[in-house]
Amino acid sequence: MIFHMFRDWARLNESQWWGREALIKSHERKFSEIANYAYQNVPFYRRLYDSVQVNPADVISYSGIGRLPVVTRQHLRDTPLHDMTAADADLTKCLPDSTSGSTGTPVTLLEDPGFAAKQEMAHLRAYWANGVRPGHKICTVWAMRTSQSPFAGKLGLYSAIEGRFHRRVWGTDDIHDHMKFYSVWKPDVLIASPSYYRALLWFSEQDRVKLSFKVAVSSGELLDDTTRKRICDTFQAEVIDTYGLMEVGIVSWECPAHCGYHINAESVVVEFIKDGAPAASGDAGKVYVTSLDRRITPIIRYFTGDVATPSEDECPCGRGLPLMKNIQGRIVDFILGEEGRYVSPWVVIRTLRSIKGVENFKLTQKSDSSIDVQFRTRRLEAKSVFDALHRRCTELFGELSVNINLVDEIEGERAPKFRPVASYLTH
C-alpha cells in the first residue's frame, strides 16, 4: 500500500495525467490567487503594486504577468521580514530559513510546514523519475549545519518512509570521514552540490578510495559538463541535476532522458525574459520565478540572477511538463587548506560576507595553493575591511599565502556565472 502511495505521490499533477491545457489553466489560476493574496496581506507587495498603479486582480492570464513589477534580491535585503510576511500568518508554526549569501547579504524568509511538505513532494517526484525507490539508501550532504530546511526530516510521506534509509552529513566536516562512511554504509543515492562532488573526486583519487553510487543528484550550484562526466566515470553513477533556490524551492530537474529540466509547473511559474519580452523557445533569457506554494512570505516574479533557455521540445519520457535548458548559474569550489584540510565554499562565503563593509568579494585558490582575494568597499573603510579580511583568511586557511586587493570592480562580477569562490586545485 505504501509503495503505491509513494509512486502515485511522485507522479502527482504531471500533465500526462490531466492534460496540458488543464495544467495551464490551473497554473494561471494559482498565480492570480497568490498575487492577490500577497497584495491583500503583505505590506511589501501592497506598496510595490500601488507604486506602479497595478491591481493584481486584473492579471488573470499569462499575457498580463509582465504588468507586475519584478522583485529582486535587493528588495528582499532592504525590506524588514515583518513587511514581507502575510498578516494572517500563524508565526507559531513558522521557522526562519536563510540563503547562503553567495551573491550578497543573506536573505531570510519564513517557512511553514505546508510549504516544506510540498517541497518534499517535489523532490520525491524527481527522485522517483530517476529510479529511486523505497528501500534505497540515500545520503544528503548539507553545505553547513544551519543550511537545511528548518522542517527537514520532520514532515510528509517521504520523511515517514525515509527514516531508516536516509542519512545526512555536513559539508563542513572532514571529507575523509565522509569517505569512510560511504565505504561502510554504501548509499545508493548521494545528493550534494557540484563543488562537493569535485572535492570528493579529488580526495578519493588522492587516497585511492573507490566509491560508487547508483544515482548522484546534483543541486545548489551549476553542474558543468566536465564535473558531470567525472562523477559518472569515477563513481559509476547516473548523474541527475536539479535546479532550485531557497526562495522558491526546487524549480526543475532532469529525468534519465537528459533532454532538459522538467519544470515543476504546479508549484512554480518560470519566466524567461530577453530584451524586456518573453524569450522564444530556444532563446536564452533571464530567469524570473514565482512560488505558487510559499504563502507566509510570498515570492512573486523574483529575478534569480540566472540565465536559461525555454524549450518546447517533448521529452521522450512522456511526462509532459514544460522544459528548460542550458542553465547558467553560480559555480563555487572547495578550498584546499593546510595538511589536506578542505574548507567549504559556503563557510568561506558566510565568513567573509559577515565582515562589515564588504560589498562583494572573489576568492581564488591558484595552482600553487596560494589565495587571491579581490574585494570592494567604500574607500573610507578600506583599511579596517582589509585587516578583517586578513584575520578571517588566516582563521580559515592557516599559513597559506594570501594576497588581498581592493578593486573598483571584481573580475567577472557582472557575469551570470559569477564565481565568488574558485579553486584551480580541484579541477
Helices and strands as residue ranges (DSSP letters): H 2-10, H 15-18, H 20-41, H 43-51, G 56-58, G 62-67, H 73-78, H 81-84, G 91-93, E 95-98, E 108-111, H 113-129, E 138-142, H 156-162, E 166-170, H 175-185, E 189-192, H 194-206, E 215-218, H 225-235, E 238-245, E 249-254, E 261-263, E 268-274, E 277-278, E 285-291, E 302-311, E 323-328, E 335-336, G 338-340, E 342-343, H 345-353, E 360-365, E 371-376, G 379-381, H 382-397, E 402-406, E 421-423
